[in-house]
Amino acid sequence: MKTGGIRYKGNVFAWIVVLIVTLQLTAISLLHEGLAPVLPFIQRSFNATNAQIGLIPGAVLLGGTIAMVIIGWLTDRLGIRSVLPFAFAFMGGGMALLSIGNSINQLVFLAFLMGIGASTGLPATAKAIMTFVSPHRRALAMGFVTMGGPLAGIIGAGVIPWLAENYGWQTAVRIMAVTIVATAVVFMYFYKIPREEERKTQPPTMLRALRQLSRNRALWAAALSGITLVVANDVFITFLILWLRDDLFMNVRTGGAFLALALTASIVGRMAWGWVGDYWGKNRAVVLAILSLLSVFSLVAVTLTNRESSNFTVGVVVVMAGFTTLSWQGVYHTVVAELTPAGTTASVTAFSGAIRRLGAFGMLPLFGWLVDINDNYIVAWRTLAVVAFIGTVILITRLIPLTRRNELIEL
């Protein structure tokens, strides 16, 4: 098939799709990774507690959780181009309104609206990869695409603290809103995939899809293990700068530099683990379990770091966490996507994503509460390490056996 001189087959076009989807995921990720460097300034502006600050990224996750299943089904049904414009409108508009919020409650509500728009990113990404990329390169492609998250974080960690310090956090948020809208325009201009190419197979009705997904053992195993992965990921990104400021007495700009370092390690890690996952093929779930176990060790290393630790030691620990705790996405999403029959990738990805986000929504304020009541981060980090270990056990005992039996998530 040809449209606009581009043939919709082959490796070259597949990687063009990967680049375009990476662009849109980078914009969407500004709601998570780009928002994290702003939180210390919001906390200071409103004299908020750590638990209250945890509600803001938690609300983004909750908004995405509620909308994600519907968005995933619509993406399978209508195609990516039909759904994304509305998602970007929610994100850009919500981010712009966030800059004029005058209370924590307002910020939490607006973050919730932004999360609705952000729910499009993962289902659309998985659908594009499964549609156009060869099975032998999917984990690598998924790892490349999910680099959009840490890339947005690096930009945010490097630029946002400076903007917030010199021009106010509201200006920093407005600039992110404009960036999201501009990226949406670029994406819609270049992603001109014919709808019939995305609609070769159709998902069942919404209610039937939900009923069958909720009864599937393979999906629940994947989602439950995924909860612990996303919890560790989001908590680390959200609280890293605050931890470095409060427990290690670093300024916010230095904390932003360490966050950028962790996200840079994550970019390398996602590509490296994606390549390993493709090399192992059907044993990708084993790679995921190894990655999860290494994440536990990294979080334990965080608990051993204190104000007496040198910057070099802190840097090593942060890089370890970036390479493991923040690098699971490519392998995990490929494992889940390959458990699904054709035409239902976005729906299944969205359902598992919604379950994962519920766990993160609860853990973010809980982590902040543990910090508040103990007046330090040690107990909170140890709790997070235990959560990550539970996820590793689920991967080994449940998901790996199911993937080896090649149990499809049938709709």
C-alpha positions as CSV (number, residue, x, y, z in Angstrom):
1,M,0.0,0.0,0.0
2,K,1.2,3.5,-0.8
3,T,0.1,6.9,0.5
4,G,2.0,10.1,0.0
5,G,4.9,8.1,-1.6
6,I,5.5,5.9,1.5
7,R,5.1,2.2,1.3
8,Y,3.5,0.8,4.5
9,K,5.7,-2.3,4.7
10,G,9.3,-3.1,5.5
11,N,11.8,-2.3,8.2
12,V,12.5,1.3,7.0
13,F,8.9,2.3,7.4
14,A,8.6,0.5,10.7
15,W,11.4,2.6,12.2
16,I,9.8,5.8,10.8
17,V,6.7,4.8,12.7
18,V,8.9,4.2,15.8
19,L,10.4,7.7,15.6
20,I,7.0,9.4,15.1
21,V,5.5,7.5,18.0
22,T,8.5,8.3,20.2
23,L,7.8,12.0,19.6
24,Q,4.2,11.8,20.8
25,L,5.2,9.7,23.8
26,T,7.8,12.3,24.7
27,A,5.2,15.0,24.8
28,I,2.8,12.9,26.8
29,S,5.6,12.1,29.3
30,L,6.0,15.7,30.2
31,L,2.9,15.1,32.4
32,H,5.0,12.7,34.5
33,E,8.7,13.2,34.2
34,G,8.5,16.9,33.3
35,L,6.1,17.6,36.2
36,A,8.4,16.1,38.8
37,P,11.0,18.9,38.9
38,V,8.2,21.4,39.4
39,L,6.8,19.7,42.6
40,P,9.4,21.2,45.0
41,F,8.4,24.7,43.9
42,I,4.7,23.9,44.2
43,Q,5.4,22.5,47.7
44,R,7.1,25.7,48.7
45,S,4.5,27.9,47.1
46,F,1.6,26.2,48.9
47,N,3.5,25.0,52.1
48,A,2.2,21.5,51.2
49,T,3.2,18.2,52.9
50,N,4.9,15.4,51.1
51,A,1.6,13.4,51.2
52,Q,-0.2,16.3,49.5
53,I,2.5,16.6,46.8
54,G,2.1,12.9,46.1
55,L,-1.5,13.5,45.3
56,I,-0.7,15.6,42.2
57,P,1.2,12.9,40.2
58,G,-1.3,10.4,41.8
59,A,-4.2,12.3,40.3
60,V,-2.5,12.1,36.8
61,L,-2.4,8.4,37.2
62,L,-6.0,8.2,38.4
63,G,-7.3,10.2,35.5
64,G,-5.4,7.9,33.1
65,T,-6.7,4.8,35.0
66,I,-10.3,5.8,34.7
67,A,-10.1,6.7,31.0
68,M,-7.5,4.2,29.8
69,V,-9.7,1.2,29.1
70,I,-12.2,3.3,27.0
71,I,-9.3,5.0,25.2
72,G,-7.6,1.7,24.4
73,W,-10.8,0.2,23.0
74,L,-11.5,3.3,20.9
75,T,-7.9,3.2,19.6
76,D,-8.4,-0.4,18.4
77,R,-11.8,0.6,17.0
78,L,-11.1,3.9,15.4
79,G,-7.3,4.1,14.9
80,I,-4.6,6.3,16.5
81,R,-5.2,9.5,14.4
82,S,-8.9,9.6,15.4
83,V,-8.2,9.5,19.1
84,L,-5.0,11.4,19.8
85,P,-6.2,15.0,19.0
86,F,-8.7,14.9,21.8
87,A,-6.1,13.4,24.2
88,F,-3.6,16.2,23.4
89,A,-6.3,18.8,24.0
90,F,-6.9,17.5,27.5
91,M,-3.2,17.4,28.2
92,G,-2.3,20.8,26.9
93,G,-5.4,22.5,28.2
94,G,-5.1,20.9,31.7
95,M,-1.4,21.9,31.9
96,A,-2.2,25.5,30.9
97,L,-4.9,25.7,33.6
98,L,-2.5,24.1,36.1
99,S,-0.4,27.3,36.0
100,I,-3.3,29.4,37.3
101,G,-4.4,27.0,40.1
102,N,-4.5,28.7,43.5
103,S,-4.8,25.7,45.8
104,I,-3.5,22.1,46.1
105,N,-7.1,20.8,45.6
106,Q,-7.3,22.7,42.3
107,L,-4.0,21.4,41.2
108,V,-5.0,17.8,42.0
109,F,-8.2,18.2,40.0
110,L,-6.4,19.7,36.9
111,A,-3.8,16.9,37.2
112,F,-6.7,14.4,37.0
113,L,-7.9,16.0,33.7
114,M,-4.4,15.9,32.3
115,G,-4.2,12.2,33.2
116,I,-7.2,11.5,31.0
117,G,-5.3,12.8,28.0
118,A,-2.1,11.0,28.9
119,S,-4.0,7.7,28.9
120,T,-3.7,7.6,25.2
121,G,0.0,7.2,25.0
122,L,0.6,3.6,26.0
123,P,-2.2,2.0,24.0
124,A,-1.4,3.9,20.9
125,T,2.3,3.1,21.2
126,A,1.7,-0.6,21.7
127,K,-0.7,-0.7,18.8
128,A,1.7,1.0,16.4
129,I,4.6,-1.3,17.4
130,M,2.6,-4.5,17.1
131,T,1.2,-3.4,13.8
132,F,4.3,-2.4,12.0
133,V,7.4,-3.8,13.7
134,S,8.8,-7.4,13.2
135,P,8.4,-9.8,16.2
136,H,12.2,-10.1,16.3
137,R,12.7,-6.4,17.0
138,R,9.6,-5.5,19.0
139,A,11.3,-5.3,22.5
140,L,14.0,-3.1,21.1
141,A,11.5,-0.9,19.3
142,M,9.4,-0.7,22.4
143,G,12.4,0.2,24.4
144,F,13.3,2.9,21.9
145,V,9.8,4.4,21.9
146,T,9.6,4.4,25.7
147,M,12.8,6.5,25.7
148,G,10.3,9.4,25.3
149,G,9.7,9.2,29.0
150,P,13.2,9.7,30.3
151,L,13.9,12.1,27.4
152,A,11.1,14.3,28.6
153,G,12.5,14.0,32.1
154,I,16.0,15.0,31.1
155,I,14.7,18.0,29.4
156,G,12.5,18.8,32.4
157,A,15.2,18.2,35.0
158,G,17.7,20.3,33.0
159,V,15.4,23.2,32.1
160,I,12.4,23.3,34.4
161,P,14.2,24.0,37.8
162,W,16.0,26.9,36.1
163,L,12.8,28.3,34.7
164,A,10.9,27.8,38.0
165,E,13.7,29.5,40.0
166,N,14.0,32.5,37.7
167,Y,10.5,33.0,36.3
168,G,8.2,31.0,38.6
169,W,6.8,27.5,38.4
170,Q,3.7,28.8,36.6
171,T,5.8,29.9,33.7
172,A,7.6,26.6,33.5
173,V,4.2,24.8,33.4
174,R,2.9,27.1,30.6
175,I,6.0,26.4,28.5
176,M,5.4,22.6,28.9
177,A,1.8,23.2,27.8
178,V,2.9,25.0,24.7
179,T,5.4,22.2,24.0
180,I,2.7,19.5,24.3
181,V,0.4,21.3,21.8
182,A,3.2,22.0,19.3
183,T,4.3,18.4,19.5
184,A,0.8,17.3,18.8
185,V,0.6,19.3,15.7
186,V,3.9,17.8,14.4
187,F,2.7,14.3,15.2
188,M,-0.6,14.7,13.4
189,Y,1.1,16.1,10.4
190,F,3.6,13.2,10.0
191,Y,1.6,10.2,11.3
192,K,-0.6,9.7,8.2
193,I,-1.2,6.0,8.4
194,P,-4.4,5.1,6.5
195,R,-7.2,4.1,9.0
196,E,-7.8,0.8,7.1
197,E,-4.2,-0.2,7.9
198,E,-5.0,0.1,11.6
199,R,-8.4,-1.5,11.4
200,K,-7.6,-4.8,9.7
201,T,-9.0,-6.5,12.7
202,Q,-11.6,-5.1,15.1
203,P,-12.1,-5.6,18.8
204,P,-15.4,-6.9,20.2
205,T,-17.9,-4.6,21.9
206,M,-16.7,-2.7,25.0
207,L,-18.7,-4.7,27.5
208,R,-17.7,-8.0,26.0
209,A,-14.0,-6.9,26.0
210,L,-14.2,-5.8,29.6
211,R,-15.9,-9.0,30.7
212,Q,-13.4,-11.3,29.0
213,L,-10.4,-9.3,30.0
214,S,-11.4,-9.3,33.7
215,R,-11.5,-13.2,33.7
216,N,-8.1,-13.8,32.1
217,R,-5.4,-15.3,34.3
218,A,-2.5,-14.2,32.0
219,L,-3.6,-10.6,32.0
220,W,-4.0,-10.5,35.8
221,A,-0.6,-12.0,36.3
222,A,0.9,-9.4,34.0
223,A,-1.0,-6.5,35.5
224,L,-0.2,-7.5,39.2
225,S,3.5,-7.8,38.5
226,G,3.3,-4.5,36.5
227,I,1.8,-2.7,39.5
228,T,5.1,-3.1,41.4
229,L,7.2,-2.0,38.4
230,V,5.2,1.2,37.8
231,V,5.0,2.0,41.6
232,A,8.8,1.8,41.9
233,N,9.3,3.8,38.7
234,D,6.9,6.6,39.6
235,V,7.8,6.9,43.2
236,F,11.5,7.2,42.4
237,I,11.0,9.9,39.8
238,T,8.5,11.9,41.9
239,F,10.5,11.9,45.2
240,L,14.2,11.7,44.0
241,I,14.7,15.5,44.1
242,L,12.8,15.9,47.3
243,W,14.8,13.1,49.0
244,L,18.1,14.7,47.8
245,R,17.0,18.0,49.1
246,D,15.6,16.9,52.5
247,D,17.8,14.0,53.5
248,L,21.1,14.7,51.6
249,F,20.8,18.6,51.9
250,M,21.3,19.2,48.1
251,N,19.7,22.2,46.4
252,V,16.9,21.6,43.8
253,R,19.1,22.3,40.8
254,T,21.6,19.7,41.9
255,G,18.7,17.3,42.5
256,G,17.5,18.0,39.0
257,A,21.0,17.1,37.6
258,F,20.8,13.7,39.5
259,L,17.3,13.1,38.1
260,A,18.6,13.8,34.6
261,L,21.5,11.4,35.3
262,A,19.0,8.7,36.3
263,L,16.9,9.3,33.2
264,T,19.9,9.2,31.0
265,A,20.8,5.8,32.5
266,S,17.2,4.8,31.8
267,I,17.5,5.6,28.1
268,V,20.6,3.3,27.8
269,G,18.8,0.7,30.0
270,R,15.6,0.6,27.9
271,M,17.6,0.0,24.7
272,A,19.9,-2.5,26.3
273,W,17.2,-4.5,28.0
274,G,15.1,-4.4,24.8
275,W,18.0,-5.9,22.8
276,V,18.4,-8.6,25.5
277,G,14.7,-9.3,25.4
278,D,14.7,-9.7,21.6
279,Y,17.8,-11.9,21.8
280,W,16.0,-14.2,24.3
281,G,12.8,-14.2,22.3
282,K,10.1,-16.2,24.0
283,N,12.0,-15.9,27.3
284,R,11.4,-12.2,27.6
285,A,9.5,-12.7,30.9
286,V,12.7,-14.2,32.4
287,V,14.6,-11.0,31.3
288,L,11.8,-9.0,33.0
289,A,12.2,-11.0,36.2
290,I,16.0,-10.4,36.2
291,L,15.4,-6.7,35.7
292,S,12.9,-6.6,38.5
293,L,15.3,-8.3,40.9
294,L,18.1,-5.9,40.0
295,S,15.7,-3.1,40.7
296,V,15.2,-4.4,44.3
297,F,19.0,-4.3,44.8
298,S,19.1,-0.7,43.4
299,L,16.4,0.4,45.9
300,V,18.2,-1.2,48.8
301,A,21.3,0.7,47.7
302,V,19.2,3.9,47.9
303,T,18.3,3.1,51.5
304,L,22.0,2.9,52.4
305,T,22.8,6.3,50.9
306,N,22.9,9.2,53.4
307,R,24.2,12.8,53.8
308,E,27.7,11.4,54.4
309,S,27.8,9.8,51.0
310,S,29.9,11.5,48.3
311,N,28.3,12.9,45.1
312,F,30.1,10.1,43.3
313,T,28.4,7.4,45.4
314,V,25.0,9.1,45.0
315,G,25.6,9.2,41.3
316,V,26.4,5.5,41.1
317,V,23.3,4.6,43.1
318,V,21.1,6.9,40.9
319,V,22.6,5.4,37.7
320,M,21.9,1.8,39.0
321,A,18.3,2.8,39.7
322,G,17.9,4.4,36.3
323,F,19.3,1.3,34.5
324,T,16.9,-1.0,36.4
325,T,14.0,0.6,38.2
326,L,13.3,3.0,35.3
327,S,14.1,0.7,32.4
328,W,11.4,-2.1,32.5
329,Q,8.9,-0.6,30.0
330,G,10.1,-2.0,26.7
331,V,10.4,-5.6,27.8
332,Y,7.2,-5.5,29.9
333,H,5.0,-4.0,27.2
334,T,6.3,-6.4,24.6
335,V,5.5,-9.4,26.8
336,V,2.0,-8.2,27.4
337,A,1.3,-7.2,23.8
338,E,2.5,-10.6,22.5
339,L,0.0,-12.3,24.8
340,T,-2.8,-10.6,22.8
341,P,-4.6,-11.7,19.6
342,A,-4.4,-9.3,16.6
343,G,-6.5,-6.2,16.7
344,T,-6.8,-6.0,20.5
345,T,-3.4,-4.8,21.5
346,A,-4.5,-1.3,22.6
347,S,-7.5,-2.7,24.6
348,V,-5.4,-5.2,26.4
349,T,-2.5,-2.8,27.0
350,A,-5.0,-0.2,28.3
351,F,-6.7,-2.7,30.7
352,S,-3.4,-3.9,32.2
353,G,-2.2,-0.3,32.4
354,A,-5.3,0.8,34.3
355,I,-4.7,-1.9,36.9
356,R,-1.0,-0.9,37.2
357,R,-1.9,2.8,37.7
358,L,-4.3,2.0,40.5
359,G,-1.4,0.6,42.5
360,A,0.8,3.7,41.8
361,F,-2.0,6.1,42.6
362,G,-2.2,4.6,46.1
363,M,1.5,4.3,46.7
364,L,2.5,7.8,45.8
365,P,0.7,9.5,48.7
366,L,1.5,6.5,51.0
367,F,5.2,7.0,50.3
368,G,4.9,10.7,51.1
369,W,3.0,9.9,54.3
370,L,5.7,7.5,55.4
371,V,8.2,10.3,54.9
372,D,6.1,12.7,56.9
373,I,5.6,10.5,59.9
374,N,9.2,9.3,60.1
375,D,10.7,12.7,59.2
376,N,13.1,10.9,56.8
377,Y,13.0,8.7,53.7
378,I,14.6,5.5,55.0
379,V,11.4,3.6,56.0
380,A,9.7,4.7,52.8
381,W,12.6,3.5,50.5
382,R,12.7,0.2,52.4
383,T,8.9,-0.2,51.9
384,L,9.4,0.4,48.2
385,A,12.1,-2.2,48.0
386,V,9.8,-4.7,49.6
387,V,7.0,-3.9,47.0
388,A,9.5,-4.4,44.2
389,F,10.5,-7.8,45.6
390,I,6.9,-8.9,45.7
391,G,6.6,-8.0,42.0
392,T,9.7,-10.1,41.3
393,V,8.0,-13.1,43.0
394,I,4.9,-12.7,41.0
395,L,6.9,-12.6,37.8
396,I,8.7,-15.8,38.6
397,T,5.8,-17.8,39.9
398,R,3.0,-16.6,37.7
399,L,3.9,-14.7,34.5
400,I,6.9,-16.7,33.4
401,P,4.9,-20.0,33.4
402,L,2.0,-18.4,31.5
403,T,4.3,-17.0,28.8
404,R,6.0,-20.4,28.4
405,R,2.6,-22.0,27.8
406,N,1.9,-19.1,25.3
407,E,-1.5,-18.4,26.8
408,L,-3.1,-15.7,24.7
409,I,-5.4,-13.1,26.3
410,E,-8.4,-13.9,24.2
411,L,-11.2,-11.4,23.6
